[in-house]
Amino acid sequence: MTEQTPHHTADLRRRVVRAVSAACRRDRLSVLSCAASAGAVAFFIAFLCDYLTHFPVPVRLLLTGAVLAKVAWLAIRWRPGVWRRERDVVRMALRVEDRALHARTNGFGSLLVSALEFDVRPDPNGSTELQDRVIEQAHAPTVAPESVPLHDVPLASRAWCLVIGAMTLYVFWWLFGSAAFAVFWRRAFGAALDYPTRTRIVELQFPHVSPTFEPVELTVSASGELPTRGHVRVTYAGESEFEVELNQASGPGRYTARFEAPPTDIRFRVSLGDDQSEEQFVRIVRPPGIADGSLTVEAPSYTRRAIQTLPIGNADVLENGLVTFAVASDRPVASCELDLGEERHTFVGDGTHFRLENVRIHSSMRYAVRLVDAEGIENRERITYSLRLVRDHPPTVVLERPESDQYWAPVSRLRWRIRATDDHGMVRATLYCQFGVPTEDGKAKITGTKSLEVATLELEPETVLSGVLELTDLGVEPGRLLLLTARVEDTCDFRDAPQIGESRTSRLHVVSPEELRRIIEEEEQQITQTIDDLAADVDRQIRIIEMRQELVQP
């Protein structure tokens, strides 16, 4: 009987192993179904969050990895027992007996366990008759391992519920949002796609870097169903979120918004219709400024003035002078320019210290220093200064003698006197003589000229010159006119012609000695007659006063 026992229990063993293996496979399928369904629901929740907030690529990849990792953990570690393979047939029989106790009142009465123990144990307890009887009873139709639910029924029920719920959820998702369904799975693995919307934001135009306290303009281009307005959710660094209206602009599908002088970096997201943009960032940068600056003013050499170094600002510069600008910025910049309004000159420097040498000044001007950093931020609120040109004026010349409209004889000795002043010094003085004939209208017709150098000056800024001019040397004939003009040349050396100052012109009448004597006598007679008239008038006034006094006295 002992030799036949394995043959009698082989079929029983196969039935137990088959039933337990099927239950294990079903439990494993239930665990995998639960994990997969939970992952599917988690992906749907991730879709809702991504659809509403538009996660960036790193966040989407992180969420995808987290969901997949959680699914793997659930599949492996949630019910680790289902993955262990049981090779001991007695333990399998114990599992069958245990589940049979839950399914019926007395289970199988330990017949399966006892029969298989008698088969596999080398020295089982009990007599041979007992073993045969137990094995025979274990083969009875009532002891059927297939009739007992060996799998985890609550686990299977949960798996069915989760699978049906996930499938229902995904069916509705596919029916009502197939386009978004397809986009989500590609976005979940890093694709740069947007969800389809009735309103589509095509382009955002805004400066990625903006100066401090300057408005930031945002322009949005959209297509599809265009609403009348939208809004922009804005967050300053360290402050709470607020909204700015997005209003329609000129042109179809264009909207604008304005952020008034943000003090710090801003983040914003545009919502237009049912579309929403990714979160954008604008970095707010303080404009560059001038930490230090100076002007070196060099006057023309003929003025003999020293070089001046002044702080950057307003300054007076002599005509044709040179100015050298030196500027130090408060942080590294890409370029430094001298802004003169209509033209600009570029400084040379190392990023923080700049120089612009030998700018020649020919007129008064206003200037400012323009600084631009590597990101295009410039000091728009720069201060404008002025350079006032101090012109080099011609000398001021006065011909004190002779006075105009005097009469002279051709043999007279003419005494002249010149007084002249200049801002930077004079080099030469001349008497410019013009000879002419009087015309009927009282003017003079010039018949000849002559220039007489009367002095060479040693760069004096002020001088008084005098001398005697022999009219015989000039050869002026009686009945002619002599026009005298004093001319003084200064030290200015940058003009095309010498800079000369002129006095008024003295008009002298040249007559014969006899005519001059007659004119003098007539003038003496006129003077005598004037004196006599004045004396007679004085006497008459005295008599009138005396007569009034006599009338007043009683």
C-alpha positions in Angstrom: 0.0 0.0 0.0 2.9 2.3 0.8 4.3 1.9 -2.6 1.0 2.8 -4.2 0.5 5.9 -2.1 2.2 8.4 -4.4 0.2 7.1 -7.3 -3.0 7.5 -5.3 -2.1 11.1 -4.2 -0.5 12.4 -7.5 -3.9 13.5 -8.9 -4.8 15.0 -5.6 -1.5 16.9 -5.5 -2.0 18.2 -9.1 -5.5 19.4 -8.2 -4.2 21.3 -5.1 -1.3 22.8 -7.0 -3.5 23.8 -9.9 -6.1 25.4 -7.6 -3.6 27.3 -5.5 -1.6 28.5 -8.6 -4.8 29.8 -10.2 -5.6 31.7 -7.0 -2.1 33.2 -6.8 -2.3 34.3 -10.5 -5.7 35.9 -9.8 -4.3 37.7 -6.7 -1.4 39.0 -8.7 -3.7 40.2 -11.4 -5.8 41.9 -8.8 -2.8 43.7 -7.3 -1.6 44.8 -10.8 -5.1 45.9 -11.6 -5.4 48.0 -8.5 -2.0 49.6 -9.0 -2.7 50.3 -12.7 -6.1 51.7 -11.9 -4.7 53.9 -9.1 -2.0 55.1 -11.5 -4.6 55.9 -14.2 -6.6 57.9 -11.7 -3.5 59.7 -10.5 -2.7 60.6 -14.2 -6.2 62.0 -14.6 -5.7 64.2 -11.5 -2.4 65.3 -12.9 -4.1 66.1 -16.2 -6.7 68.3 -14.4 -3.9 70.2 -12.5 -1.8 70.5 -15.6 -4.8 71.7 -17.7 -5.5 74.4 -15.1 -2.0 75.5 -14.2 0.1 74.5 -17.2 3.0 72.9 -15.4 6.5 73.5 -16.8 8.4 70.6 -18.3 10.4 69.7 -15.1 7.3 69.6 -13.0 5.5 67.4 -15.6 8.4 65.0 -15.8 8.6 64.9 -12.0 4.9 64.1 -11.7 5.1 61.4 -14.3 8.0 59.8 -12.6 6.3 60.0 -9.2 3.1 58.3 -10.5 5.0 55.5 -12.2 7.2 55.0 -9.2 4.1 54.8 -7.0 2.5 52.3 -9.3 5.6 50.2 -9.2 5.7 50.4 -5.4 2.1 49.3 -5.1 2.6 46.4 -7.5 5.6 45.1 -5.6 5.4 46.2 -2.0 1.6 46.6 -1.3 0.9 42.8 -1.2 4.4 41.2 -1.3 2.9 37.8 -0.4 1.2 37.3 -3.8 4.6 37.3 -5.5 6.1 34.5 -3.4 5.9 31.1 -5.0 4.8 28.4 -2.7 6.4 25.0 -3.5 5.4 23.1 -0.4 2.3 21.1 -1.3 1.3 20.7 2.3 1.3 24.5 2.8 -0.9 24.7 -0.3 -3.2 22.2 1.3 -3.3 24.2 4.5 -4.3 27.3 2.5 -7.1 25.2 0.8 -8.3 23.9 4.2 -8.2 27.4 5.7 -10.3 28.9 2.9 -12.7 25.9 3.0 -13.4 26.7 6.7 -14.5 30.1 5.6 -16.6 28.7 2.8 -18.4 25.8 4.7 -19.0 24.8 8.3 -16.3 22.1 8.8 -14.2 22.7 5.7 -12.6 19.5 4.4 -11.9 18.1 7.9 -8.1 18.3 7.3 -8.4 15.4 4.8 -6.3 17.2 2.2 -3.5 18.1 4.6 -3.4 14.6 6.2 -3.5 12.8 2.8 -0.6 14.9 1.4 1.4 14.7 4.6 1.1 10.9 4.5 2.4 11.1 0.9 5.4 13.5 1.4 6.5 12.7 4.9 9.0 9.9 5.0 7.9 8.6 8.4 4.3 9.7 9.0 2.5 8.9 12.2 -0.4 6.6 12.1 -1.1 3.1 10.9 -1.2 2.1 7.3 -5.0 1.5 7.5 -5.5 5.0 8.7 -3.4 6.4 5.9 -5.3 4.5 3.3 -8.6 5.5 4.7 -7.6 9.2 4.8 -6.3 9.1 1.3 -9.4 7.4 0.0 -11.6 10.0 1.7 -9.5 12.8 0.3 -10.4 11.6 -3.2 -14.1 11.9 -2.5 -16.0 14.3 -4.7 -16.9 16.4 -1.7 -13.3 17.2 -1.1 -12.6 19.4 -4.2 -10.0 22.2 -4.0 -11.5 23.8 -7.1 -14.8 24.4 -5.4 -13.3 26.7 -2.7 -12.6 30.4 -3.6 -8.8 30.4 -2.8 -8.1 33.9 -4.1 -8.5 37.2 -2.1 -12.1 38.0 -2.7 -12.0 41.6 -1.2 -8.9 42.3 -3.2 -10.6 41.0 -6.3 -13.7 43.1 -5.6 -11.6 46.2 -5.1 -9.7 45.5 -8.3 -12.9 45.2 -10.2 -14.2 48.4 -8.8 -11.0 50.3 -9.6 -10.7 49.0 -13.1 -14.4 49.7 -13.9 -14.1 53.2 -12.4 -10.8 54.0 -14.2 -12.2 52.6 -17.5 -15.4 54.6 -17.1 -13.3 57.8 -16.3 -11.1 57.3 -19.4 -14.0 56.5 -21.7 -15.6 59.8 -20.7 -12.3 61.6 -21.0 -11.8 60.2 -24.5 -15.3 61.0 -25.6 -15.3 64.6 -24.3 -11.7 65.6 -24.6 -9.9 63.3 -27.0 -7.6 66.1 -28.2 -6.6 67.1 -24.7 -6.2 63.3 -23.9 -3.7 62.9 -26.6 -1.8 66.1 -25.8 -1.6 65.3 -22.1 0.2 62.0 -22.6 2.7 63.7 -24.8 3.1 66.6 -22.3 3.5 64.1 -19.5 6.7 62.9 -21.1 8.1 66.3 -21.8 6.7 67.3 -25.1 6.3 71.1 -25.6 2.6 71.1 -26.6 -0.4 73.2 -25.5 -3.9 72.0 -24.9 -6.3 72.8 -27.7 -8.7 75.7 -26.8 -11.3 77.7 -28.5 -9.2 80.7 -27.9 -5.5 80.3 -28.7 -2.8 82.6 -27.4 -0.4 82.8 -30.3 2.3 85.2 -29.1 3.4 87.2 -26.1 5.5 90.3 -26.6 7.2 91.8 -23.6 10.6 92.8 -22.5 12.4 90.0 -20.5 14.5 92.6 -18.8 13.2 96.1 -17.8 14.6 99.0 -15.8 13.4 99.8 -12.3 10.3 102.0 -12.0 9.5 102.0 -15.7 6.2 100.6 -17.1 6.3 97.2 -18.7 4.1 96.8 -21.8 2.6 93.4 -22.6 1.1 92.7 -26.1 -0.8 89.4 -26.7 -1.7 88.0 -30.1 -4.6 85.5 -30.1 -6.7 83.6 -32.6 -9.9 81.6 -32.6 -12.8 82.8 -30.5 -11.7 86.3 -29.3 -13.2 87.6 -26.0 -13.5 91.3 -25.3 -11.0 91.2 -22.6 -8.8 88.9 -20.4 -6.7 89.2 -17.4 -3.1 88.8 -16.3 -2.3 87.3 -12.9 0.9 89.1 -11.7 3.1 88.4 -8.7 5.9 90.7 -7.6 8.8 89.1 -5.8 7.8 88.7 -2.1 4.3 90.0 -2.6 0.8 88.6 -3.1 -0.8 87.9 -6.4 -3.0 90.5 -8.1 -4.7 90.8 -11.5 -4.3 93.3 -14.3 -6.9 93.7 -17.1 -6.0 92.7 -20.6 -7.8 95.0 -23.0 -8.3 94.9 -26.7 -5.9 96.9 -28.8 -5.9 98.1 -32.4 -5.9 95.3 -34.8 -7.7 91.9 -34.8 -6.7 89.5 -32.1 -4.4 91.9 -30.2 -4.6 92.7 -26.5 -2.4 94.9 -24.3 -1.7 95.3 -20.6 0.5 97.6 -18.7 2.4 97.0 -15.5 3.0 100.3 -13.8 6.6 100.8 -12.7 7.3 97.4 -11.1 9.9 97.8 -8.3 11.1 94.2 -8.3 11.0 91.1 -10.6 7.6 90.0 -11.7 6.0 86.7 -12.7 2.8 86.7 -14.7 0.4 84.3 -16.5 -2.1 85.5 -19.2 -5.6 84.1 -19.2 -7.7 84.8 -22.4 -10.9 83.0 -23.0 -10.3 79.4 -22.2 -6.6 79.5 -22.9 -3.8 80.2 -20.5 -0.2 80.9 -21.1 2.8 79.5 -19.4 4.2 81.5 -16.5 6.5 84.3 -17.7 9.2 86.2 -16.0 10.4 89.7 -16.3 13.6 90.7 -14.5 13.7 94.2 -13.2 17.2 95.7 -13.3 18.3 99.0 -11.8 19.6 101.3 -14.6 23.3 102.0 -14.6 24.4 105.3 -13.1 27.4 107.6 -12.9 29.5 107.1 -9.8 32.0 109.8 -10.7 32.9 112.1 -13.6 35.0 115.0 -14.6 35.7 117.5 -17.3 39.1 118.6 -18.4 38.8 122.0 -20.2 41.8 123.0 -22.4 41.6 126.6 -23.8 43.3 127.5 -27.1 47.0 128.0 -26.8 47.0 131.7 -27.7 44.9 132.5 -24.7 47.7 131.3 -22.3 45.1 129.9 -19.9 45.8 126.9 -17.7 44.0 123.6 -18.1 41.0 123.2 -15.8 39.7 120.0 -14.3 36.0 120.3 -13.2 33.4 117.9 -11.8 31.0 116.8 -14.5 28.3 119.3 -14.9 27.8 122.8 -16.4 30.9 124.5 -17.6 32.1 127.5 -19.7 34.4 126.7 -22.6 36.4 129.1 -24.7 35.7 129.1 -28.4 37.7 126.4 -30.2 38.7 124.8 -26.8 39.0 121.1 -26.1 37.1 119.1 -23.5 38.0 115.7 -22.3 35.3 113.7 -20.5 36.0 111.0 -17.9 33.2 108.9 -16.5 33.1 106.0 -13.9 29.9 104.0 -13.9 28.5 102.4 -10.7 28.4 98.9 -12.3 29.8 97.3 -15.5 28.2 98.5 -18.7 28.5 97.6 -22.4 28.7 101.1 -23.8 29.1 104.7 -22.8 28.2 107.6 -25.1 28.2 111.4 -25.0 24.6 112.3 -26.0 24.5 115.7 -27.8 20.9 115.4 -29.0 21.4 115.0 -32.7 24.8 113.2 -32.5 26.6 110.9 -30.2 30.2 110.2 -29.4 31.4 106.9 -28.0 33.7 106.7 -25.0 36.6 104.3 -24.8 36.9 102.3 -21.6 37.1 99.0 -19.7 33.5 98.5 -18.7 33.4 100.8 -15.7 35.9 103.7 -16.5 35.5 105.6 -19.8 37.2 108.5 -21.5 36.4 110.7 -24.5 39.3 112.9 -25.3 39.6 116.2 -27.2 36.1 117.2 -28.1 36.4 120.5 -29.8 33.7 123.0 -28.9 32.5 125.5 -31.6 29.1 126.4 -30.1 27.1 126.2 -26.9 25.5 122.8 -26.4 23.6 120.5 -24.0 25.0 117.1 -23.2 24.3 114.0 -21.2 26.2 110.7 -20.6 24.3 107.7 -21.9 25.1 104.3 -20.3 23.8 101.0 -21.7 24.5 97.6 -20.0 24.8 94.2 -21.7 21.0 93.7 -21.5 20.1 97.0 -23.2 19.1 98.8 -20.0 20.1 102.5 -20.2 19.9 105.4 -17.9 16.9 107.1 -19.5 16.5 109.5 -16.5 20.0 110.9 -17.1 20.9 114.4 -16.2 21.4 116.9 -19.0 24.2 119.5 -18.5 25.2 122.5 -20.6 28.5 123.7 -22.1 28.4 127.5 -22.6 30.6 128.7 -25.4 32.6 131.8 -24.5 33.4 133.4 -27.9 36.6 135.3 -28.7 35.3 138.7 -29.6 37.2 141.2 -31.8 39.0 144.0 -29.9 37.0 147.1 -28.8 38.6 150.1 -30.4 37.9 153.8 -29.8 39.4 156.5 -32.0 39.4 159.4 -29.5 41.2 161.9 -31.8 40.7 163.4 -34.2 37.0 164.1 -33.9 34.8 163.8 -37.0 33.8 166.6 -39.3 36.9 168.8 -38.6 38.7 170.9 -41.1 42.4 170.4 -41.8 44.9 171.9 -44.2 47.1 169.6 -46.4 50.2 170.7 -44.4 48.6 170.2 -40.9 50.1 167.8 -38.3 47.2 165.6 -37.2 47.4 164.2 -33.6 45.6 160.9 -33.2 44.8 158.8 -30.1 43.5 155.2 -30.0 42.2 153.3 -27.0 41.7 149.5 -27.4 40.9 146.5 -25.2 40.6 142.7 -25.9 39.9 139.6 -24.0 43.1 137.7 -24.8 45.5 140.2 -26.1 46.4 142.3 -29.2 49.3 142.1 -31.6 49.0 145.0 -34.1 47.4 148.5 -34.5 46.9 150.3 -37.8 45.3 153.5 -39.1 43.2 152.8 -42.1 43.0 155.9 -44.3 40.5 156.4 -47.1 40.6 159.3 -49.6 37.5 160.5 -51.2 35.5 163.2 -52.9 32.3 164.6 -51.4 29.2 163.9 -53.4 25.9 165.9 -53.8 24.1 163.7 -51.3 26.7 164.4 -48.6 28.5 161.1 -48.8 32.0 160.4 -50.0 33.2 158.7 -53.1 36.4 156.7 -52.2 39.3 157.3 -54.6 42.1 155.6 -52.7 43.1 153.8 -49.4 46.2 153.5 -47.3 47.0 151.5 -44.2 49.5 152.7 -41.7 50.8 150.4 -39.0 51.2 152.5 -35.9 52.2 149.9 -33.3 53.2 146.3 -32.7 51.7 145.1 -29.4 53.0 142.5 -27.0 49.7 140.7 -26.4 48.5 143.4 -24.2 44.8 143.1 -23.2 44.4 146.9 -23.0 46.4 149.7 -24.6 46.3 153.5 -25.3 48.2 154.7 -28.4 48.8 158.2 -29.6 50.9 159.9 -32.3 51.2 162.6 -35.0 50.3 162.1 -38.6 51.8 164.4 -41.2 49.1 165.1 -43.8 51.8 166.0 -46.3 53.0 162.4 -46.2 49.5 161.3 -47.2 49.4 163.7 -50.2 45.8 164.8 -49.6 44.7 167.7 -51.8 42.4 170.5 -50.8 38.7 169.8 -51.4 39.1 166.1 -50.6 37.9 164.0 -47.6 40.1 161.9 -45.3 38.3 159.0 -43.6 40.3 157.6 -40.6 39.5 154.3 -39.0 41.6 152.7 -36.2 42.1 148.9 -36.6 43.5 146.5 -34.0 44.2 142.8 -34.6 44.0 140.3 -31.7 45.7 136.9 -31.1 42.9 134.6 -32.4 44.6 132.1 -34.7 41.8 129.6 -35.7 39.8 131.7 -38.0 40.3 131.9 -41.8 41.2 135.6 -41.6 42.7 137.7 -38.8 40.2 138.9 -36.3 40.3 142.7 -36.3 38.4 145.3 -34.3 37.5 148.7 -35.9 36.7 152.0 -34.4 34.2 154.5 -35.7 35.3 156.4 -38.8 36.4 160.1 -38.4 35.5 162.2 -41.4 38.0 165.0 -42.0 37.7 167.8 -44.5 41.0 168.9 -46.2 40.9 172.5 -47.4 43.5 175.0 -48.5 45.2 177.1 -45.8 43.3 180.2 -46.9 40.0 178.4 -46.7 40.9 177.0 -43.3 41.8 180.5 -42.1 38.4 181.8 -43.3 36.6 178.9 -41.7 38.4 179.6 -38.4 37.5 183.3 -38.6 33.9 182.5 -39.3 33.8 180.2 -36.3 35.4 182.8 -34.2 32.8 185.4 -35.3 30.1 182.9 -34.6 31.5 182.3 -31.2 31.8 186.0 -30.5 28.3 186.7 -31.7 27.0 183.8 -29.5 28.8 185.2 -26.5 27.4 188.7 -27.2 23.9 187.3 -27.6 24.2 185.4 -24.3 25.4 188.6 -22.5 22.5 190.7 -24.0 20.1 188.0 -22.9 21.5 188.0 -19.4 21.2 191.8 -19.2 17.6 191.6 -20.3 16.8 188.9 -17.7 18.4 191.0 -15.0 16.3 194.1 -16.0 13.1 192.0 -15.9 13.9 190.7 -12.5 14.6 194.3 -11.2 11.3 195.6 -12.7 9.4 192.8 -10.9 11.0 193.6 -7.6 10.1 197.3 -8.0 6.4 196.4 -8.7 6.3 194.2 -5.6 7.7 196.8 -3.2 5.1 199.3 -1.8 
